[in-house]
Amino acid sequence: MHELGMATEILDVALAEAARHKATKITTIYLRVGVIRAIEPEHLAFMFEHLSSGTLAEGVKLSIEEMPVQVECASCGVTETPAFAWECPKCKGHEISVKGGDALDIVSIDIEV
């Protein structure tokens, strides 16, 4: 259900933008998705394909860039990691702050007019 909700939101935004620009077709949607969101790109693409059937976005290509988590460690500095961290991935220290990794951004949409 997680990917279904996201696919619905992405489709709604893409269709609104396409209408605003009087597009005849949406060809590609470029996304940035943080790894903390635990999105399976294949599931998201499948849901999007199902939802977009019969719309300007039918057959669209979803280009998904996964964004890592940044761990700022008092000892090591900043490190990127592919999952949420409770400790520094380098020194295993616990004096860290975790940033990012939770984004869901539509970077751009390619359309035909």
PAVEXVO-306207 format. One record per residue (C-alpha): x, y, z. Coordinates in pm, whole numbers. Layout:
N
[[X,Y,Z]]
...
END
This chain:
113
[[0,0,0]]
[[296,230,64]]
[[399,242,-304]]
[[35,278,-412]]
[[-7,602,-216]]
[[318,742,-352]]
[[235,641,-707]]
[[-102,815,-675]]
[[58,1136,-549]]
[[324,1133,-820]]
[[62,1073,-1090]]
[[-158,1355,-959]]
[[133,1602,-966]]
[[250,1488,-1311]]
[[-99,1514,-1461]]
[[-151,1860,-1311]]
[[181,1980,-1453]]
[[104,1825,-1791]]
[[-233,2002,-1802]]
[[-69,2330,-1702]]
[[168,2304,-1998]]
[[-96,2165,-2238]]
[[102,1843,-2285]]
[[-16,1560,-2507]]
[[202,1297,-2336]]
[[421,1251,-2029]]
[[730,1049,-2124]]
[[960,1044,-1819]]
[[933,1139,-1453]]
[[1259,1188,-1263]]
[[1238,1118,-891]]
[[1471,1141,-592]]
[[1370,900,-317]]
[[1544,868,18]]
[[1643,517,122]]
[[1462,555,457]]
[[1132,557,266]]
[[1200,189,187]]
[[1059,216,-164]]
[[1101,-79,-396]]
[[1148,88,-737]]
[[993,-212,-915]]
[[680,-198,-697]]
[[647,177,-743]]
[[684,141,-1122]]
[[425,-141,-1127]]
[[173,63,-927]]
[[237,370,-1138]]
[[189,171,-1458]]
[[-145,39,-1330]]
[[-270,381,-1215]]
[[-156,570,-1525]]
[[-333,341,-1772]]
[[-554,552,-1998]]
[[-393,883,-1893]]
[[-128,1108,-2050]]
[[125,923,-1833]]
[[51,578,-1975]]
[[381,410,-2064]]
[[588,668,-1874]]
[[941,585,-1763]]
[[1008,646,-1393]]
[[1372,736,-1337]]
[[1443,687,-967]]
[[1758,809,-794]]
[[1797,678,-440]]
[[1928,929,-189]]
[[2145,793,95]]
[[2136,886,462]]
[[2406,1121,587]]
[[2556,1040,925]]
[[2747,1319,1096]]
[[2984,1174,1354]]
[[3165,1383,1616]]
[[3480,1178,1550]]
[[3468,1093,1178]]
[[3276,1373,1012]]
[[3006,1307,753]]
[[2952,966,597]]
[[2680,841,362]]
[[2511,510,429]]
[[2238,316,245]]
[[2018,273,556]]
[[1921,446,879]]
[[2208,430,1127]]
[[2217,410,1508]]
[[2594,433,1510]]
[[2871,569,1290]]
[[2934,329,999]]
[[3310,400,1024]]
[[3401,405,1395]]
[[3079,258,1547]]
[[3055,564,1774]]
[[2717,680,1904]]
[[2768,1057,1898]]
[[2598,1102,1564]]
[[2320,1293,1397]]
[[2134,1148,1101]]
[[2021,1368,815]]
[[1838,1308,490]]
[[1735,982,337]]
[[1363,1057,367]]
[[1306,1273,58]]
[[1048,1215,-210]]
[[1107,1476,-478]]
[[984,1502,-833]]
[[1296,1650,-992]]
[[1153,1698,-1341]]
[[894,1572,-1585]]
[[951,1525,-1958]]
[[643,1595,-2169]]
[[539,1623,-2532]]
[[329,1920,-2638]]
END
